[in-house]
């Protein structure tokens, strides 16, 4: 069963990679001489810039809130996670309206100082640098979340040894805590880079050509299915290279805590300008990444908002909630089966199968969409040919034109989110409970239902919430795979913003942000309680 689930989930990736060796009738020469260098250059720029930005902001703020005492520290512990609730395309819409030439900021400057169009310089937010900045502001919580967890779990003994050797706060951070937290930090940066490669809404809105927008344009604009699949395969190969590079750089080094005794972490009490500078350093990403864009969206929604707010808007919200709920239920159920199957049969084949099933999070949504459309469109044509030959009736797109493939895409994309949470929780259940249950006559399924599931109820709910929020925000796969005349909040916001109707797009955007706030706060509370002995 585990291997079967893994093959089903991995099918889109296999389909995309298989197209690497198919002929394209010269389309690659055309792409290579026109847009491919731009796709590659812009994508690399975003990867490098966002990687460095998320590392600096995420790691620095995580160390400050864990190890230092300063004004507002308790507030920033969960506040620094809030930008995670804001999709990148939403923050792009908010800042564009605020910073564009006709926006309130530049208009106020011209009125205040009597300037005209050519009298002053103002950076263009709709640029490659603007996209990199906004993506960094939204994605740094991935690094902050994992780095903070690693700093919370660090051993006081190791820190005491560093302080005994004369290490001050800065040297203790750079030479002791940072190397020990390396796997967690690299994991957070990797997640941020995967999301950067998956980004579609913001870069398309800003007119920045990347591999993701190129896949969409090649498929729908040029009608080149094979070339789009090969572009997707190149992007997938880039993702795999990132993962392998990190594993290679780690080498044979392993990171362990050398003690089971956990004490309260030492805290550096900051005074004077240092305390307020630290508060400002933590406030800035929250202000720019959540408070300002949320306030702008609220203002736009109050001033104008979506003209369809009412029955039609409720339909969009209902579609989003339905898809997110179904996807989270299916993802959690399959993740539970996968993790329990790996527990019952801890062999190499099972381990490989579970890793294959969980690799979808590293695959951009556009790649998943292309890998799903190709086999399902072919299957629809085969079904239509058979039914037409037998009954003379054309039934249309039964699979590729339905919401089924959307659920399938979300499952491929976000199964890893639920699997990682459930696998970690299941690993904490002692095997003696399995033995006791089987001794009392329970089957493997009965043990899972009556023993493990009640114990892991909190983790199952958390995994479902994470998948729910991710599905609400997902745009590339939804844009490509959605059925005709089936709109979600993300699609509504994207289509209105594409028409420069930002005030109307604010209503859907604000609804997506509101849905993500509560899970983010719950996640922060769970992190605070994660330190052993607390």
N, C-alpha and C positions, 0 to 999 in steps of 0.2 A: 504493500500500500504506500509506504514512504517513497519508494522509487517511482511508483506511478504518479503520485502527486508532484514529485520533482520534475518529471518529464513534461507533465502538462504545463507547469508554471514556466519551465525553461523553453517551451516551444517557440515563442516569439524571438528569443535570442538566437536559437538554432536556425530559424528561417532567415533572419537578417544576415548571419554569418555565411550561410549557404549561397547568398547572392554575390559574394565577393568574386566568384569565378564565372559569373554569367556575362555574356557580351552586352555592350551598351550602344553599339552602332555609332561610335564617335562622340557621344554626349560628354564623356569624360574629358576629351580634348577641348571641347567648348567650355566646360566648367573650369578646367585648369587654366585656360587663357583669359578668363573673364573674372569669375567670382571666387574660385577656390582659394587663391592666396589670401583674399580678404577674410573669408571664413576662418581660415587657419590662424591668421594673425590676430584677429579680434578675439577668437576663442582663447588663444594662448595668453593674450593680455589680460583678459578677465580672470583666467585661472590663477595667474601669478599675482595680480593685484588683490583679488579677493582672498587668496590664500594667505598672503602677508597681512592684510588688514584684519581678517578674522582671528589670526594667530595673536597679533599684538593686542587687540581689544579684548578678545575672549580670555586669553591667559592672564593678562594684566589685571583685569577686573576680578577674575576668579581668585587670584592670590590676595588681592586687597580685601575682599569681603570675608575671606576665610581667616586670614592671619592678622588683620589690622582692625583697630577699633577707632571709628571716626563718626562724625554726625551723619545720620541717615543710613548707617550700615544695614540694619534690619530691613529697611525698606528696599534697599538695592538688592538684597539677596534674591527676592522674587521679581523685583522690577526689571532687573537686567535680562530676564527671560521674556519679557512682554513683546519685544519685536518679533519673536517667533510666531506670534499670532497674526502678523501682517504679511500677506503675500507680497512678493516683490513687485508684481504688476500694480497692486493697490498703492504702494508707496510711490511708485512712479507716477501714477495719475495725480495723487495729492500734491506732490512737489512740482509737477509740471504746471498745474493750474496756479500755484502760488508764486513760482519763480519765472514764468514766461513773460515776454515783453508786455503783454496786456494784463498780466496778473497784478494782484494788489501790491506786492513789494516794489516792483519797478515803477508802477504807476505812482505810488507814494513818493518815491525818490525823485521822479521827474517833477511832480507838483511841488515838492518841498524846495528843491534847488533850482527849479526853472530849467532843467535840462531838456534837450531834445534827443532824437534817436542816436545821433553820432557823437554826442558830447561825453559819453561815459562808457566804460567797459563793464560788462556783466557776463559771468561765465554761463555758457549754454548747458542747461541741465540735460537736454536731449542730445547727448554725445556719449562716446565710449567711456570717458572719464566719469560722466554722470551716472551711467549704468553701473560701472564698477563700484562707485561710492554707495549707491543705494542698495545694491546687492550685498555689499559688506555689512551695512547697517542692519539688514534683515537676517543675515546668516551667522553673524558672530555668536549668537546664543548657543549654536551647536558646540562651538569650542568652549565657551564659558561653562556650559552644562557639564561636559565631561571633565574639563580641567578642575572645576570646583569639586566634583565628586572625587577625583583623584587626590586633591589636596586635603579633603575631609578625611580620607582613608589613610593618609600618611602616618607613619609611626613617629611618636614624640621622641623615642629613643634616637632615631636617626637625626632629627633636628637638634636634639641636645648635644650630640657629638659634634655637629657643625658649629654650634654656639661655643662649645668648649674649646674648639680650635680657633676661635676668634672671628668667626664669620658674623658679619653684621646682617641686617635684614636683606639688603640687596644681594650680597654674596651668598647668603643662605638660600635665597630664591634661585639665583642663577646657577650655582654649583651643586646644590643638593636637591631641592624640591623639583626644579624643572626637569633635570634628567630622569628622576624617578617617575614623574608624571608623563614622560614622553609618549608611551603607547596611547594614553587617553587623549592627549593633545593632538597627536597625529590622527587618531580616529575622528576627533571633532573636525579638524581641518579637512579630512577626507570627505566627511559628510557634506561640509560646506562646498567643496569642489564638485561633488556629485550634483548638488542642487544647482550650482553655477552652470554646469554643462547641460542641465535639464531646463534651464531658464528659457522661457519663450515670450511671455507676455510683455515684460519690461523691455527686453532688447528689440522686439518687433515694434513696440510703440515708439521707442527712441530711434528707430531706423538703423540699428546696429546689426550688421550681418554676421551671424555666427552659424555654426554647423546646425543648430536646432532650427533656426529660421530657414536655413538653406534646404533642409530636408522637407519642410512644409512647402516651400516655394517650388522645389523640383517636382514633388509629387502632384500638387494641385495646380500650380501655375504652368508647368511645362508638360505635365502628364507623363513623366518618365518614372515609372514604378521601379525599374531595376536600378536606375541611377540613384533614386532616393534611398533605396535599400542599401546601396553601396556606401552612400554618404553616412547612413546610420551605422553601418559596419565600421567605418573609419572612426566615428565617434565612440563606438563601443570598444574598439581596440585601444583608443586613447585612455578610456576609463580603466581597462584591464592593465595597461602599462603603468598607470598611477598606482594601482593596488600592488602590483608586483615590485615596483620601485621601492615602495615603502617597506615591504617585507624584506627585500634585499638589503636595504640600508640598515635594517634592524639587526641583520645577521643572526648569530647564535646567542645574542644577549637576551637575558630574561630578567624580569623585574619582580622581586618578591619583597614582602615585609618580613623582617627578621624577628618579629615578636608577636605574640598573641595578646599582649597587655596593651590596652588602649587607655590613655589618659586624656584629659582636656588639652586641646592644642594651645600652645603658648600664643599670646596675642601681643602685638606691638601697639601700644597706645600712642596715637598721634596727637600732637598739640599744635596750636597756632596755625601758621600758613600751610603746614604740611597736611593737617587735618582737612582744611577747607579745599586745598588743591586735590586731595584724594576724593572728596565729595564731588567736586566739579568733574573729575575724570570719570567717575561712575555715572554722574547725571547726564553727561553729554550724549553717550550712545542711546540712553533711554529717551532723552528729549528728542533727538533727531530721528531715532528709529521707531518710536511709538507715539509719544505725546503730541508732537507737532503734526504728523500725518493724520492721526486720529482726530485731533481738533479741527484740522482743515476739512476732513471728510464730514465731520459733524456739522460744520458751518455751511458747507456746500449743500448738504442734504436738507438743512433747515431752510436755506435760502431758496433752493429750487427743488432738488431731488428728482426722483424718477417719476415721470408723468404717469406711468403704469402702476404706481404704488396702489395696491388694492388687490383685486381678484387676480390679475395677470402676474403681479409681483409675487403673490402668495403661491401661484403655480410654479414660478421659478424656484422659490424657496423650498416648496414641497418636493420638486424634482431633486434638488441638491440634498435635502435631508433623506429622501428615499434611497438615493444612490449611496450616500455615506453610511447609512444604517445597514443596508444590505451588504456592502463591501466590508464593513467592520465585523459583522457577524460571521460572514464566510471566512474572512482572513483569520479571525481568532479561532474558529473551529478547525480550520486546516492546520494552523500553527500548533494547536494543541495536539492534534493527531501526529504531526511530524515530530514534535519534541518527545511525545510519549513513545512513538515508534523507535526513535533513536535511543531512548532509555531502555526499552525492552531488548533491542538488538544493537548493542554498541559496537558494531563492526565497522571496518573501513568503508565498505560500500554504502552503508547507511549514513555514515558521516559525510561522505562525498555528496550523496543525494540531498541531504538536508542543506548543505552549503550551496549546492546548485539552485535549490528551490528558494533560498534566501538571498540570492545575488541580484534579484530584480531591482532592489533599491539603488543599486549602482548604475542601473540602466536608465537613461533619460526617457521621459514619457513619450517623446516623439519617436524614439527608436522602438519602444514597446508597441506603439500604435502601428507603425509600419510593419513590424513583425507579426502583428495580429491580423491586419487587413489582408495581407497577401494570401495566407491559407484560407481565411474565411470567405473572401470574395471568390476564390477558386471553388470552394465547397458549395457556395450558393449557386454558382453557375452549373455545377454538376447536378445539384438537386433540381434546379429549374429544367435542365435538359431532360432528366428522367421523367419528371411530372408532366412536362409538355408532350413528351413522346407517348406517355401512357394515357393521359387524359385531355391533352390539348389545352391545358391551362397554364398560364405564367403566374407563379406565386410571388415573384419579386425577391427582394433581399430578406430572407428569413432570419439570417444570423447577423450578417455584417450591417444590416440596417436596423438593428434592434439595440435595446439597452443592455442586452446580454454581454456583448463584447466590451462595453464600458466597465461592467462589473469585473469581467475577466482581466481587463487592463489594470484596473485598480488592484486586483489580487496579485498580479505579477509584480506590480510596482511596489506595493506596500506590505506584502507578506512578511518581509524581513523585519519590519517594525514590530509586528505582533510576535513573530517567532523569537526574536532576541529577548523580549521581555518575559515571555512564557518559559523559554528554555532556562533562563536564569532563575526563575521562581521554582521551576520543577527540580532543578539541581539542588535546591536547599532542602527538599523532602528526603529524609533518610530512607535508604533502601529497606530498612527493617519494617517500615510501614507496608511496603509491597508484600514482603514475606508474610507478615501477620495477616494481611487481607486474604492472600491466597490460601493460607492455612485454614482460615475460617470459611473457605469454599467459594470465594469470589473469583470470577474470571478476570482477565486483564481489562476488559471493558467495564466490568463492575467496579474494579479497583479505581479506574480512572474517574468514573462517574461519582462514586460514593466516598472516595478518600481524597484523591488529588484535587479534583475540581473545587470542593469546598475550601480546602487549604489555600488554593491559589486564587480565590475569588477576587481579591484586591488586584492582583497582577493581571488577571483576565479583563477586568474592567478598565484598568489603566491602558492595556494594549488596545482594547476596543476604542477608547477615547483618542489615542494617538492616531490610529488609522482613520477614524472619523474626521479629525481635524485636517489630516493630510489630504483626504479625498475632497473635502470642501474647498481646499485651496488649489488642487490640481487643475492645470489649464491645458498644457500641450496635448495630452492624450484625449482630453474631453473635446477639444476643438476638432481634432482629426476624426474621432470615432463616434461622436454623438449622432443619434438618429435625426432624421429630418424633422424640423419643427419641435425639437426637444431642447429647451434652454434651461440652464442652471444659473445660479447667482454668478458664478465665475464667467460663464459665457455672456450673460447679460452685461456685466461690468466691462468685459473686454470689447464687446461689439459697440457699446456706447462710447467708450474711450477711443476706439479706432475711428469713430466719426467725430471726434473732438467734442463730444457732449459730456464733458467731465462732471458737470453739476449733476446730471442725471445718473451717471455711473457711480456717484458717491453713495447712493442708497444701497446698492448691491454690495459695494466694497465694504461699507461700514457693517453690514450684516455679517459678512465673512469674518471680519476682524472680531466682532462681538462673540461669535461662536467659539473662536479660538482662545479667548482670554481665560475662561474658567479652567480648562485643562492645563494651561500653562501655570496658573497659580497652584493647582493641585500637584503638579510636577515639582514645583519648587519646595512645597511642604514635604513631599516624600524625600527629596534630596537632603533636606535639613536633618531628617530623622535617620539618614542612612549610615552615619558614622557608628561603628561598633562601640558599644558601651555607653551610647548616649541615651 
